[in-house]
Amino acid sequence: MVRIMTEERPVLRDGVIAGLIGATVVALWFLVFDIARGRPLLTPALLGSAVFQGLTDPAAVTISPGPVILYTILHGVAFIGFGVVAASLVLAAEREPSLLVAFMILFACFEAFFIGAVAALGTSMLGALVWWAILTGNLLASVAMIAYFFVNHRRLPDMLWGRWGRVLKEGVAAGLIGAVVVAVWFLVVDLIKGELFRTPILLGTRIFGSGQPDLVTVLFYTAAHGLAFLVFGIVAAFLINGAESQPLLILGLAILFTAFEVVFFGAIVIAAKWVLDELAGWAIFLGNVLAATAMLWYFFSQHRSLATRLVGTWEDD
């Protein structure tokens, strides 16, 4: 019995601390976000009014202490409950590493559940809350909670990453390189035209619905731009890592980069043709080509023998 109790206390403690960390990160994120759009505490007021007063029309919501405080308490309790479940999975995963998959699925379900719960309040409420801000806030909370678990359970990073940690790091590095190249390219193009930050302001204002084109819009668009390149870089890193043992997978890498260009322009033509009216098509195309070239250069600098082995394999075939 004593042994069981000594195991249960760290789980409860870790869960409560992780939950409070997640809740605090989300609360701070939405405080900054609400201040940036000129209405401090709007998000907890909207959610508190919806949950405790049944209001689903954002226009009928007033920012008052009651709904804000009640929602903050509910928000904290929900995160603590989630943190305890996650801490239990962490403890189990230290004995059975395969359960780490369940740990990661839990955080993915956390995102899906929260978005779904907010969407159930109605499209007008989801629009007032801004879906991408909800997603970003929960992602930041998830990262902070996972970081806490990793710091307090030193074996977890090695168990989770193993060989794939290096691949993930390469993908993140390549994605950041691509994002920086495109950002610098359009900074130069905008400077030549005499309109500093014209491109990120234009795209950020249209995508996020910002009323005022300002530095906040630039920062939000830059974050979304970087996240998209990170995902692309990670997928490319897994493909090039597979090519080390199966060189024909390099064809998949070539297809991925080609599809990147085609899908990007296809999405613009279908969903946002206004981009081509505002930005030169050649500038968009050349920026993406420069980014792809820089990313490929980085990958092959990390896998110097891959090109030689690829040539040798194809010559043998």
Secondary structure, DSSP 8 states (H G I E B T S, - for coil): -HHHHHHHHHHHHHHHHHHHHHHHHHHHHHHHHHHHTT-TTHHHHHHHHHHHH----GGG----HHHHHHHHHHHHHHHHHHHHHHHHHHHHHHH-GGGHHHHHHHHHHHHHHHHHHHHTT-HHHHHHH-HHHHHHHHHHHHHHHHHHHHHH-THHHHHHHTTHHHHHHHHHHHHHHHHHHHHHHHHHHHHHTT-TTHHHHHHHHHHH--SS-SHHHHHHHHHHHHHHHHHHHHHHHHHHHHHHH-TTHHHHHHHHHHHHHHHHHHHHHHH-THHHHHS-HHHHHHHHHHHHHHHHHHHHHHSHHHHHHHHHHHHH-
